[in-house]
Amino acid sequence: MLSCADTILFNDIFEGVLAAMKSKGISTGGEEILRLRIYEKLQTLVSQGALQKKGKEYKVLGKLSSIRDEEEEKGSITPRGFL
């Protein structure tokens, strides 16, 4: 989701992840908890230098692809398609 956009709004990210989870029949455990987890993940990506935040908008930086590759190698729990 993030890798196919130059900039993206937080609400668009949230709605995309929520729709993907609902289509797969995955229980989210509450939308507010999911919203907090997504925000936390985005803030981690900002601190790692993969995203730049301006208000509610996130700009994708070049380092995102290397972080995505590292997470796939580790078997991270990041939802598929998120990065």
C-alpha positions as CSV (number, residue, x, y, z in Angstrom):
1,M,0.0,0.0,0.0
2,L,2.7,2.5,1.0
3,S,5.2,1.5,-1.7
4,C,2.8,2.2,-4.5
5,A,2.1,5.8,-3.5
6,D,4.3,8.9,-3.3
7,T,2.3,10.5,-0.5
8,I,-0.7,9.1,1.3
9,L,-3.1,10.3,4.1
10,F,-3.4,8.4,7.4
11,N,-7.1,7.8,6.9
12,D,-6.5,6.3,3.4
13,I,-3.9,3.9,5.0
14,F,-6.3,2.9,7.8
15,E,-9.3,2.4,5.4
16,G,-7.2,0.3,3.1
17,V,-5.9,-2.0,5.9
18,L,-9.3,-2.3,7.5
19,A,-10.9,-3.2,4.1
20,A,-8.2,-5.8,3.4
21,M,-8.7,-7.4,6.8
22,K,-12.5,-7.5,6.5
23,S,-12.3,-9.0,3.0
24,K,-10.1,-11.8,4.5
25,G,-12.6,-12.3,7.4
26,I,-10.0,-11.3,10.0
27,S,-11.4,-9.9,13.2
28,T,-9.8,-6.6,14.0
29,G,-10.5,-6.6,17.7
30,G,-11.8,-3.1,17.4
31,E,-11.2,-0.3,15.0
32,E,-9.7,2.0,17.5
33,I,-7.0,-0.5,18.5
34,L,-6.3,-1.1,14.9
35,R,-6.0,2.6,14.3
36,L,-3.5,2.9,17.2
37,R,-1.4,0.0,15.9
38,I,-1.3,1.5,12.4
39,Y,-0.3,4.9,13.8
40,E,2.4,3.2,15.9
41,K,3.8,1.4,12.9
42,L,3.8,4.5,10.8
43,Q,5.7,6.4,13.6
44,T,8.2,3.6,13.7
45,L,8.7,3.9,9.9
46,V,9.2,7.7,10.3
47,S,11.8,7.2,13.0
48,Q,13.6,4.7,10.7
49,G,13.7,7.2,7.9
50,A,11.3,5.4,5.6
51,L,8.6,8.0,5.8
52,Q,8.3,11.7,6.3
53,K,5.3,13.0,8.1
54,K,3.6,16.3,7.5
55,G,0.4,16.7,9.4
56,K,-1.8,13.6,8.5
57,E,0.1,13.0,5.3
58,Y,3.0,10.6,4.9
59,K,5.6,10.9,2.1
60,V,7.4,7.7,1.1
61,L,11.2,7.9,1.1
62,G,13.7,5.6,-0.6
63,K,14.6,3.6,2.5
64,L,11.1,2.0,2.6
65,S,11.9,-0.8,0.2
66,S,15.0,-1.9,2.2
67,I,12.9,-1.9,5.4
68,R,10.2,-3.9,3.7
69,D,12.7,-6.5,2.6
70,E,14.2,-6.8,6.2
71,E,10.7,-7.3,7.6
72,E,9.9,-10.0,5.2
73,E,13.1,-11.8,6.1
74,K,12.3,-11.6,9.8
75,G,8.8,-12.8,9.2
76,S,7.3,-9.7,10.7
77,I,3.6,-9.4,11.6
78,T,3.1,-6.4,9.4
79,P,0.0,-7.0,7.3
80,R,0.8,-8.0,3.7
81,G,0.4,-5.0,1.4
82,F,0.9,-2.5,4.1
83,L,4.5,-1.7,3.1
